[in-house]
Amino acid sequence: LQSVESYNLLLIFSVRHSFSRLTRYLLASMASNRIEPDKVTEKLVVRYLVSNGQWNTAWQQVMARYSSVANTPLPALLELLAPGTRNFPRLPSTHPNQSSPHRPQHSDGQHADARLLRIKIPADTLVLILHRFPTLSVDELARLPSRVVSYAVRGLIRNGHDAPAILLTQNHLKTLPFILSPAQAEFSQGLVHLHLTTGAIKLANYKKRRRLVEALLSMHPSLRPNATTVFLLMRYMARSHRCGIEAYLFFKHYRAQWGPTVDSMENRRRIIQYALKQRKLGIVKEIYR
């Protein structure tokens, strides 16, 4: 039975197993039989082109078809981002015991993801695509793989687009169920912590980032600051002439408010380092207790 659905099934098989000649034959057969491709076919064509190192061709075809990122179906955009997201690790410990699945091989013997790793998406085009994610509905965002969300937030932050990165993080937090699994909680907390990896090292940024992180964590009752939150926030104090006092007072306040979960040897070492820099030996003694 010749239909777009049957061709799509065959294309899924040929693209998954990197049978390039079969993929080309199927697409040519669809054209000769005047079978119109649907959105699934288009997604598979983009996947085929990207996995074969033809990212620019895939991008040009998508833009020729839809004219803008805003009009492009989300599945096609996800395929264009595959060189980054396919091998992009989930945030730490989201799936600590999950082993990597077996990767299909190309007919020439190379791993499918090996070619993706060599593809560099142009920075301006990447940012253009990533700006689509903060505009997604809550339902669309909830269906995205976690690695795509973290990749998009990190990509926006690294390219200096803090506002859409914050919006995307806020929208992700809105998708969370009331009761979180440990993996969901840790992933979401890690996503918030990405916003502590940017900005100049100065006290004004500490205050700004602290307000931001506290606001983000307050969006869900299961999220709260932890030792990593404290460690990352204290980095902004490093160049202040009051770094020892500021770090000590911040740590003391947070420990009283949130308990021992914000305490760690790494945090205490950082406070001692700052206190010695400021020659505040009293703080060093207090932290050593």
Phi, psi and omega in degrees: 000119182267107178214164180297327180296316181293321177295321179297321177299317179291322179294321176304315180295312185292322180288319181300321182261011174058039174270085188297317182296321179294321178299313180297321179296317181296318179294321177293322179294321176300317181294316182293330178268007177054044176261117183288128176292148174254190183293330176294316178300315181300318179298318181292325177294317177298317179299317179297313181295315181296316182292342178258018174080012182254055184297314182299322177296317179298315180299315180297320179293318180296316180291326177295328182278319188245349175070335179207160178295324181298329181270348186282132176302142183303319179303323179293321178295321179297324177292324178293331180274357184307322178302333177267314188278330184299324181250013181274122182291146170295159179300152190312133171066015177297319175226073190298332184254008184274122179275157180290134178291159178295132181267134177294154182253152173285163179295338178272007173096353180274151175292144181303317184285345179298319178291322179298323180297332182275351182272127177248117179285129178306135188301317182293323178290320178301312180298321178301316180291316183296332179293347178288328189294321177295345181269356182291151174290164179300320180295318179295317181294323181295336181271355181285141173298147183301324182295330179290318179298311181293323177297317181293315180297313181295320180297318178295317180296314183296333180264013173079021180252072185294318186299310177294330177295319177294317180299318179296319177297316178300317181294324176298315181298330178290339181277350188286144174289165182296320178256121183261144169285161177304322180294317179297318180295315182291321177298313182295321177295320177297323178297317177297320182294339176301333181284356176258014180253010184226166178096152181294150179279090178206158187298325179298323179288328175301312182295319180294313182290326177297316178298319180297310183295318179297322178293319180293314181295331181287352181286346177222134185294341181271354182259136179207161178300149174228190184298324179294321177303313181296314182300314182291323179293323183292341179297331180289348181271351193305325185261004178282143178288351177249025188302321181295311180295315181299315181295318181295313181295320178297312180298316181297317179295315182292323180293323177292326183279318189248351177087190187292350181294341179268358183265146175196160177297325179297319180293318179295322178296321180294319178297316178299318179301314180292320181296319178295322177298324181269357180062041178255082185291335178297322178293319179301314179297319181296318181290330180287345183294000000 
